[in-house]
Amino acid sequence: MLAPGNKTHYLSELKAGEEVLIVDREGRARSATVCRVKIEWRPMILIEAEHEGRRFKVILQNAETIRVVTPEGSKAVTDLEEGDEVLLYVQEGGRHFGMLVEEERVIEA
């Protein structure tokens, strides 16, 4: 999760009262306060995307309530089809204790 101050948090680290960033498809961001955190076992889906020759992957809950941002608005992951276009936030560098380290690179296979 991206948080104010260009920090990141793992979902398991979030607590009620902490701030996170909410970004719309136009790139406008605002902060919001976490009210409750609940982690449960759920069916998951792997979503892969390509951008400028690079491949990106994310694992999300496979439910109609989980949505990705598209150029037209948003779409439930259960309605995604191969070839659908989704918007990505791409940031160079890696993270160390939630702080951006521009010189660092993280490659995951």
N, C-alpha and C positions, 0 to 999 in steps of 0.2 A: 504494500500500500504506500502510495506517495503521500507525504505529509508536508505541512508548511516548513520552510527553512531548507527545502531541497533534501529532506531526509526520507528514508523508507523504513517500513516496519514489516515484519512477518505478521501474518494474520494471528498467529499464536501469541504475539507480543502485545496486541491491541488490548486496551482496557477502556471501560466506560470513562468518559470525560476527556479522552485524548482527541486531538484534532487530526483530521485527514483532509486531503484535497479532493474535490469533486470537479471533473473537467467535462465540459460539453463538447459536441462534435465540432464546434467552431474554435475550440482551444481555450475558451474562457474558463478560468478556474476560480473556485471559491472554497473557503475552508468550512468544514462542518464538524460538529462534535459527535463523537461516538456515544450512543446511548446504551447499547448492550452488545456484547460479543457472545456468540454461541457457535461452537464448532461441532458439527455432526458428521457421521459417516453417510455419504450419499453417492449415487451413481455419478460417474464422471465422464467427461468427453474431452478428447484431445483435439484442439483446433490448431491448424498450421496455416501460416500465411507467408507469402514471399513479397519482398520489397527491395527493389534495386539489386536483385541477384542474391539477397540474403534471405534465409529461412528463419521464421520466428514461430515459436510454439507456446501455447498456454493450455493448462488443464483447468477446466471449469466444471461446476456442477451441471449435470445434464437434466435440466428442468426448464419448463416454460417460463418460469419467473426470472431466470438468468438471461440477461440480454447483452448483446454486443452493439457497438455503435457502427452504423453504416452511413454512407453519404446521404441517404434518404431519411435517416432517423435512427431507429434502433430495431433490433430483431432478436427474437428468442433463439437461444442456441439450439433448441429442438426443431426450429424451422430452417436452420442453415442448410444450404446445399453446396456441393462442390462447385467452386467457381464464384460464389458470393463474395462481394467486396466488403471488407471491414476496415475500420480506421485503426491505426496503430499510433502509439506514442513511442518514438525511437529516440533513445538518449545514449550517446557514446560514453564509454567508461564503465567502470564497475562500482561496486558498493562495498564499503568496509564499515561495519557498525552503523549502517544506515546512511552514511555520508558518501556523496559522490567523490570518486577518485578518478579524474579524467584520464590519467596515464595508465590506469589498470584496464585490462580486458578480461572478460569472462566468456569462455566458450564452453557450452554444454552440448553434448551429443544426445 
